[in-house]
């Protein structure tokens, strides 16, 4: 359903708008599910906005390293149990192991 005329709302345009909406919603879902953002106790000043931006930034970085069939939650668990991989993913040391990125 749309209030647009048939000329303004071709099937391709409606599909593109719908997909764009759900791509944004998927980020909200990832942040809420993995960081439990809706129950955050940060409520004053610029705190909520800043922590939300940091979480979105972290999800963006994680998505850049995400394998095709890997969830963000799975990648977060992997990195939380193997903290050395965080340094390897971000190439933060001179001896970052490129082999461990594939495991």
C-alpha positions as CSV (number, residue, x, y, z in Angstrom):
1,X,0.0,0.0,0.0
2,X,1.3,3.4,-0.9
3,X,-0.1,6.9,-1.4
4,X,2.1,7.3,-4.4
5,X,0.7,7.3,-8.0
6,X,1.6,4.3,-10.2
7,X,4.1,6.5,-12.1
8,X,5.8,7.5,-8.8
9,X,5.8,4.0,-7.3
10,X,6.9,1.4,-9.8
11,X,7.4,-2.1,-8.4
12,X,11.1,-1.6,-8.6
13,X,11.0,1.6,-6.6
14,X,8.7,0.2,-3.9
15,X,11.0,-2.8,-3.6
16,X,14.1,-0.6,-3.3
17,X,12.5,1.6,-0.6
18,X,11.4,-1.6,1.3
19,X,14.8,-3.1,1.2
20,X,16.4,0.1,2.3
21,X,14.1,0.2,5.3
22,X,14.9,-3.3,6.3
23,X,18.6,-2.9,5.9
24,X,18.4,-0.1,8.5
25,X,16.2,-2.2,10.7
26,X,18.6,-5.1,10.7
27,X,21.3,-2.8,12.2
28,X,18.9,-1.8,14.9
29,X,18.1,-5.4,15.6
30,X,21.8,-6.4,15.8
31,X,22.5,-3.6,18.2
32,X,19.5,-4.3,20.4
33,X,20.0,-8.1,20.4
34,X,23.8,-8.1,21.0
35,X,24.1,-5.0,23.2
36,X,20.6,-5.0,24.8
37,X,20.4,-1.4,23.9
38,X,16.8,-1.0,24.8
39,X,17.6,-1.7,28.4
40,X,20.6,0.6,28.6
41,X,20.9,2.6,31.8
42,X,22.7,5.5,30.1
43,X,20.2,8.3,30.1
44,X,21.9,11.7,30.6
45,X,23.6,14.2,28.5
46,X,25.2,13.0,25.3
47,X,25.8,9.5,26.8
48,X,23.1,7.6,25.0
49,X,23.9,9.2,21.6
50,X,27.7,8.6,22.1
51,X,27.3,4.9,23.2
52,X,24.9,4.3,20.3
53,X,27.4,5.6,17.8
54,X,30.2,3.5,19.3
55,X,28.0,0.4,19.1
56,X,27.1,1.2,15.4
57,X,30.8,1.7,14.7
58,X,31.7,-1.6,16.3
59,X,28.9,-3.4,14.3
60,X,30.3,-1.8,11.1
61,X,33.8,-3.1,11.8
62,X,32.4,-6.5,12.6
63,X,30.4,-6.6,9.4
64,X,33.5,-5.9,7.4
65,X,35.1,-9.1,8.9
66,X,32.0,-11.2,8.9
67,X,32.0,-14.4,6.8
68,X,29.0,-15.1,4.6
69,X,27.3,-17.6,6.9
70,X,28.5,-16.1,10.2
71,X,26.3,-14.0,12.5
72,X,27.5,-10.9,14.3
73,X,26.7,-12.5,17.6
74,X,28.9,-15.5,16.7
75,X,31.8,-13.2,15.7
76,X,31.4,-11.2,18.9
77,X,31.6,-14.5,21.0
78,X,34.6,-15.6,19.0
79,X,36.4,-12.4,19.6
80,X,35.5,-12.2,23.3
81,X,37.0,-15.6,23.9
82,X,40.1,-15.1,21.7
83,X,41.0,-11.5,22.4
84,X,44.3,-11.8,20.4
85,X,42.1,-12.0,17.3
86,X,40.9,-8.5,17.9
87,X,44.5,-7.2,17.4
88,X,44.9,-9.5,14.4
89,X,41.7,-8.3,12.8
90,X,42.6,-4.7,13.3
91,X,46.3,-5.2,12.4
92,X,47.3,-3.5,15.6
93,X,50.6,-5.3,16.1
94,X,53.6,-5.8,13.9
95,X,53.3,-9.6,14.3
96,X,49.5,-9.9,13.6
97,X,48.9,-13.4,12.4
98,X,47.0,-13.3,9.0
99,X,46.5,-17.1,9.2
100,X,44.3,-16.9,12.3
101,X,41.9,-14.6,10.5
102,X,40.7,-17.5,8.5
103,X,40.1,-19.8,11.5
